Amino acid sequence: MKRLVFAILLAMVSSTALFAMPAPSKSDPLAILLLDGQSGGPYHAWQLTTAVLKKELEDAGLFTVTVATSPKFGEDFSAFKPDFNKYQAIVLNYDAPDWPADLREQLESYVKNGGGLVVVHAADNSFPDWPAFNQMIGIGGWRGRTEKSGPMWYFKDGKLISDDSPGSAGSHGNRLPFQVETRAPEHPIMKGLPHVWMHGADELYATLRGPGQNMTVLATAHSDPANHGTGHDEPMLMVLNYGKGRIFHTTMGHDVAALSCAGFITTYQRGAEWAATGHVTQKVPADFPTAGSVSLRVEIAKMDPGFLNGPPPRPEPFDTVAYAALFAMKKRAEELGIGGVAVVAYFQGDKIESWSSKMLVIGRMRDEPSDTNKGANLIGIAYAKAVEMADTLKDSGSQVRPPMTGEFGWKGGVIVRGKNGYLIAAFSGGKSEDDVKISTAGIEQLKTGL
């Protein structure tokens, strides 16, 4: 282990030298549309990563890249009319819960009739309820996906396994370097790459779910239980067919630092060429990482304004799953036709001394007063449920003691013991039984990371 760590550090220091990029192609460049505009939270800074993804394709000398920034979910899409058919492939650096029906139909038709698609990292969180999209990407995570979305897929004893076990989709540990193992060495994207190579610090996605139809897993990485992992060899690189279209799906690439890994860059460039043409002409670069050392391209890493400040602080475990839990609650509330306020919280140990919490307004945050009703502050009610649970360690409204001042004793909140502390989800806005259903959706998502 000491030797491996030393090799990683040595590679990172020595990577200040600039590496020669592949020579430009003499053929006409491939037209690529890079689509961005939304992510599941500020932890996926698409404004930064789009610039990197665009540069990496242009540096290959094979592509011309146009960026199209979509409106956010719920905004006006009437002026957003990209002509997909002008491009050989579309790169998705985009994560949103849904799209207007006409855009969905256009993308389906484009890929089905031979257009290429490249899915990068959290783009596989998008569109959980769009069946065709989930067939295109094979597997995805978060945004309320469960066993109803399809089985989990991973390698075991050299074979691809589909696992129908119940549970939420999507998890990852802390951002650390990890080894990537080739599973399809003769595929054009992987041909000539080492059997095992070291990827730079990144989120290692696990427990992804989906139909997995027409999917070939090109490479996997071991999800280490010591880093909140599953113990499985999880898919990292995949190719799929949808109609006549080709899809390249990489789960890697959380931030600029991860995108600066020469292994990511090479597989991304090759994957884009394959999605667009069905062939790969690019050679393996001299700086491709080995099994024991990371290879970073510093000219890429410097595109993050925070690069010179050193590595970012490690996020709190709660922060990595809180947004996903809130969106799971939002999805469940919308299924039930209910608006209100969702709260998730977490505290370590067996007794609260401090906690972390996040809140999301879903449709409405208050009920207006009337002549017969004094109204309701739904934020206050949701937090009152959470506070009650933090004290009693029981679901809200459990009647283990009379409500105290500041509490209501109303049902609708759920608390469970996690690995190292207590997970809390509370919703206010519907009937008690519906609030419990919505809170349970949040708890199930929190359990994937805590």
Rosetta blueprint (number, residue, H / E / L):
1 M L
2 K H
3 R H
4 L H
5 V H
6 F H
7 A H
8 I H
9 L H
10 L H
11 A H
12 M H
13 V H
14 S H
15 S L
16 T L
17 A L
18 L L
19 F L
20 A L
21 M L
22 P L
23 A L
24 P L
25 S L
26 K L
27 S L
28 D L
29 P L
30 L E
31 A E
32 I E
33 L E
34 L E
35 L E
36 D E
37 G L
38 Q L
39 S L
40 G L
41 G L
42 P L
43 Y L
44 H L
45 A L
46 W H
47 Q H
48 L H
49 T H
50 T H
51 A H
52 V H
53 L H
54 K H
55 K H
56 E H
57 L H
58 E H
59 D H
60 A L
61 G L
62 L L
63 F E
64 T E
65 V E
66 T E
67 V E
68 A E
69 T E
70 S L
71 P L
72 K L
73 F L
74 G L
75 E L
76 D L
77 F L
78 S L
79 A L
80 F L
81 K L
82 P L
83 D L
84 F H
85 N H
86 K H
87 Y L
88 Q L
89 A E
90 I E
91 V E
92 L E
93 N L
94 Y L
95 D L
96 A L
97 P L
98 D L
99 W L
100 P L
101 A H
102 D H
103 L H
104 R H
105 E H
106 Q H
107 L H
108 E H
109 S H
110 Y H
111 V H
112 K H
113 N L
114 G L
115 G L
116 G E
117 L E
118 V E
119 V E
120 V E
121 H H
122 A H
123 A H
124 D H
125 N H
126 S L
127 F L
128 P L
129 D L
130 W L
131 P H
132 A H
133 F H
134 N H
135 Q H
136 M H
137 I H
138 G L
139 I L
140 G E
141 G L
142 W L
143 R L
144 G L
145 R L
146 T L
147 E H
148 K H
149 S H
150 G L
151 P L
152 M E
153 W E
154 Y E
155 F E
156 K E
157 D L
158 G L
159 K E
160 L E
161 I E
162 S E
163 D E
164 D L
165 S L
166 P L
167 G L
168 S L
169 A L
170 G L
171 S E
172 H L
173 G L
174 N L
175 R L
176 L E
177 P E
178 F E
179 Q E
180 V E
181 E E
182 T E
183 R L
184 A L
185 P L
186 E L
187 H L
188 P L
189 I L
190 M L
191 K L
192 G L
193 L L
194 P L
195 H L
196 V E
197 W E
198 M E
199 H E
200 G E
201 A E
202 D E
203 E L
204 L L
205 Y L
206 A E
207 T L
208 L L
209 R E
210 G L
211 P L
212 G L
213 Q L
214 N L
215 M E
216 T E
217 V E
218 L E
219 A E
220 T E
221 A E
222 H E
223 S L
224 D L
225 P H
226 A H
227 N H
228 H L
229 G L
230 T L
231 G L
232 H L
233 D E
234 E E
235 P E
236 M E
237 L E
238 M E
239 V E
240 L E
241 N E
242 Y E
243 G L
244 K L
245 G E
246 R E
247 I E
248 F E
249 H E
250 T E
251 T L
252 M L
253 G L
254 H L
255 D L
256 V H
257 A H
258 A H
259 L H
260 S L
261 C E
262 A H
263 G H
264 F H
265 I H
266 T H
267 T H
268 Y H
269 Q H
270 R H
271 G H
272 A H
273 E H
274 W H
275 A H
276 A H
277 T H
278 G L
279 H L
280 V L
281 T L
282 Q L
283 K L
284 V L
285 P L
286 A L
287 D L
288 F L
289 P L
290 T L
291 A L
292 G L
293 S L
294 V L
295 S L
296 L E
297 R L
298 V H
299 E H
300 I H
301 A H
302 K L
303 M L
304 D L
305 P L
306 G L
307 F H
308 L H
309 N H
310 G L
311 P L
312 P L
313 P L
314 R L
315 P L
316 E L
317 P H
318 F H
319 D H
320 T H
321 V H
322 A H
323 Y H
324 A H
325 A H
326 L H
327 F H
328 A H
329 M H
330 K H
331 K H
332 R H
333 A H
334 E H
335 E H
336 L H
337 G L
338 I L
339 G L
340 G E
341 V E
342 A E
343 V E
344 V E
345 A E
346 Y E
347 F E
348 Q E
349 G L
350 D L
351 K L
352 I L
353 E L
354 S L
355 W L
356 S E
357 S E
358 K E
359 M E
360 L E
361 V E
362 I E
363 G L
364 R L
365 M L
366 R E
367 D E
368 E L
369 P L
370 S L
371 D L
372 T L
373 N L
374 K L
375 G L
376 A E
377 N E
378 L H
379 I H
380 G H
381 I H
382 A H
383 Y H
384 A H
385 K H
386 A H
387 V H
388 E H
389 M H
390 A H
391 D H
392 T H
393 L L
394 K L
395 D L
396 S L
397 G L
398 S L
399 Q L
400 V L
401 R L
402 P L
403 P L
404 M L
405 T L
406 G L
407 E L
408 F L
409 G L
410 W L
411 K L
412 G L
413 G E
414 V E
415 I E
416 V E
417 R E
418 G L
419 K L
420 N L
421 G E
422 Y E
423 L E
424 I E
425 A E
426 A E
427 F E
428 S E
429 G L
430 G L
431 K L
432 S H
433 E H
434 D H
435 D H
436 V H
437 K H
438 I H
439 S H
440 T H
441 A H
442 G H
443 I H
444 E H
445 Q H
446 L H
447 K L
448 T L
449 G L
450 L L
